[in-house]
Amino acid sequence: MSSELISKYFRMDNLPHIWCPGCGHGILMRGIVKAIDNLGLNKDDVCIVSGIGCSSRAPGYMDFNTLHTTHGRALAFATGIKLANPKLEVIVVTGDGDASAIGGNHLIHAARRNIGITTVVFNNSIYGMTGGQYSPTTPTGDKGTTAPYGNIDNNFDLCKLAQAAGATYTARSTAYHANMIIKQVENGIKNKGFSFIEAISVCPTYYGRKNKKGDAVMMMQYLKDSAVNINKAKSMNEEELAGKFVIGEFTNNSKPEYTDQYQNIINRLQGER
């Protein structure tokens, strides 16, 4: 029951949340909490870290060990936490701008190290909290306050970026596919290494208005109509995939985890004394 999840895992004094009506972030936040609940994790063994942005408000509502850090630096703080206490399940909640613009270098190297952190990007294709600037995931041609005539940049495929950098678990879902998000977060937490989950959200207030995408219901309908499961996408050609995006699990493999390797060095040096 949702009411049981709220009373068990949320800071009631901080509710209701401040996200705009129709924002998809609440669905994604619930997905993280539901995944934690499904795995039976002790709240004291979970640490949720965020940077700055609409998505980064989430840890303030969730009743775990939480840290609200500086813009783009959530993964840097999370790396320190994981190294200090590797037994913690460290989850980073971040946005598309927070993770891939100012925080892009931290993302690349967290994936390269394969440190045991689960990162969930709430991707609404725009900087919502600070006024609607375009972000690294704003589709080419779409508008933002800093691109009033259309964005000319090529937009990132965040999952491919994380996969290429070395993430051992990569996946994508949307605010419409609420059950898929839960399962992907579960699998990301269970992965022994760096897990990256892109959760495509909706922002009717800034992205929707500026690009005439309609109201929240229409934007959710777009997610439903435009998402193609990875298994189906394998049988589709480039023309059939035009205007679509692929959801599902892209990477799920194993290689040595960073804090384990770090501890191995400590153990070896202590043994040489």
N, C-alpha and C positions, 0 to 999 in steps of 0.2 A: 504494500500500500504506500502511495506517495506521502500520505500524512505521517506514516511511521518513519520513512526516510528523512523527512524534514525534521521531526523531533529528535531523531537520533544523530543526524550528521550536520545539522545547520545551526548557526548562531541566531537564535530566534530574535534577539534584540536588534540584529542588523537587518532584519527583513521588515517590509518588502524591499526588493532590490531596486536599483535606480536605472536599470536598462529601459530603453524606450519600448513602448507598446509594439509588439510584432517582432522584436529582436529575437534571433535564434539562440542567443547565448545561454538562456535559462535551460533550454533543452539539452545543450551540450554539457552544462554543469551537472545536471541531473544524471547524464550518462556516466560521468566520471564517478559520482557518488554511488550509483547503482553498481558499477563495476567493482568498486571497493567492497561494497556490501556482499556482492555475489562471491567474492574471493575470501570473505570472512576475515579481512585484515583488522587488526587492532588499531584503533584510531591513533594511539600513541606511537605506533610504528610507521605512520604515514606523515610525510612532510610535503606540503603543496607550496610551490614558489611561483610568483608572477613578477612581471615587470611593470610597464605602464600601458594603459589603454583600456578600452571597454572590457575586453576579455580579462584583463588583469584585476578587475574588481572581484572576480569569482572567489579567490581564497578568503576574502574578508567575510564572505557569507558561510563558508564551510568550517565546521568545527573539528579541525585537525591541527597539527603543528603547521603554521602557515607563515609565509614571509612575503611581503609586498615590497619589491625592490625598485631599483632605478631603471630608466628606460633602456631596453635592450640587453640588460645584464642579468636576467633571470637565470640563464644557464650558467653564468659564471658563479653566481651565488649558490646555485644548486650543485655545481661541481664541488665547491668547498664543503657543503653539507654532506654530500655523499662520501667524500674522502675522510671527513671527520668521523662519520658514523655510517659505514657501509651497510649496516643492517637495516637502515631506514629505507622504506619505499619512497623515493623522491619523485614527485610528479611536477612538471612545469606546465603551467597554463599561460599561454602567450597568444598574441595576435599576429596577423600577417606582417604588419609593419614592425612591431616589436621584435619578431623572430628573424625576419629576413632582410630588414633594412639596417637599422642601427645595431641589431643583434645578430646580423648574418654571420659575422666572423666567429662568434661564440657557437652558433649552430654548427658550422662546418667542423670545428675542432672537437666539439662534444661528440659528434658522430664519428669523426676520425679516431678518437680515443676509444670508442665503444664503451663509454662509461654507463653504468646501470641507472639511467634516468629515463623516465617516460615523459615525452614532450607532446602535449596536445595543443595544436595551433587552431584557434578559433578564427577561421579565415572568412571575413566578410567583405574582402576586396577593397577596403578603404580604411583610412584613419577616421574612425567614428568619433572618439571622445574629444579630439582636438580640432574638429571642424570640417572634416570631409576631404582632406588632402588625398591624392591618389597614392597608392602603395605599390610595392613590388609585385603584387598579385592582381592589381587592377587590370582587367583585359585591355589590350591595345585598342585605342579608339574611344574607350569610355571616359567619362568626365569626372573631375574632382574639382575642389576649389582651387587647387594648384595646377589644374589642367582644364581650364574652362572651355577650350576648343578641342579637347580630346587628348588622351594620353598617347604619346608616340613611342613610349618604351615597350619592349617586349616583356611580357609578364612571365614570372617564374612558375615552373612546375615544382612545387616545394618537395613533393615526394621523390621526384627524380634527383633533386639537389641533395636531399638527405641520404638517399640510397648511394649516389655516387661518392659522397663523402665518407661512407662507411657504416651507416646505421644498419643494424642487424635485423630490425623490424620496421617496416614502413607500411602504412595503410592510409586509406582515405574513405571518408563517409560524409554525410551531410546532416543538417538539423532535421531534415525530413526523415532520414533513415535512422530513427532514434535507437532501435534495437541493435543495428549494426555498430553504431558508435560504442554501445556498452560492451559488445563482444570484442571489438578492436582494442579498447582500453584494457580489458581483462588480459588479452593476449600480449599487449605491450608491457604490462606490469609483470607478467610471467616470464617474459623474455629476459635472459641473462645478458644484458648489454643495453646499448642505446636504442630506444624505441621512439619512432616518430609517427604521429598520427595527425593528419590534416583533416579537420572537421569544418566543412564548408557551411557557413552560417548565412543569415540574411540580415541586411541593414536597410529597412524601409526608409528610415529618417534621412540618411545622407546618400548612400549609394543608390537606393531605389528612386528617390525623388530626382536626383541629378541626372539619372539615366533613363527616366521614364519607364521604370520596371514594374510599376503598379504597386498595389498595397502588399501587406505581408502575406496574405493568402495567395496572391498571384506569384510572389517570389518563391514561396514554398512549392507551389505547383511547378514552377520552373525547375527546381531541384529534382522533383519527382520525374519530370519529363526528360530532363537532359542527362541524368546520371545513367551510366551503363555499367552493369556488373562486369568485372574483369573477365569472367568466364565467357560471357556473351561477346565481349569486345574482341576476343581472340579470333572469332569467326567473322568479324566485320572488317571491311576495307576502309581506306582513308576517307573516301567520299561519304560512306555511311556514318563515320565517326565525326564528321564535320559538325561543329556546333555542340558536340557532346563532351562530357568528361567521364573518366573511368573511376569507379569506386571499387573497393575491395582491398585485399591484402596483396602487396607487391613483393615484399621481402620478409622472410622469416627463417633466418639461419643462425648458426652458432659460431662464435669465435671468442677468444679470451677476453674477459671483461677487465676494465681498467683498474678498479680498486683491488681485484684479486691479484693482478700482476704487481701492483704496488706493494701489497702485503707480502707477496713472494720475495721481493727484494729485501724487505725488512727482516723477514724470517731468515733469509740467507746470510745477511750481514750479522744478525745476532748469533747465528750458528758459527760464524767465523771468529767470534771473540774468544 
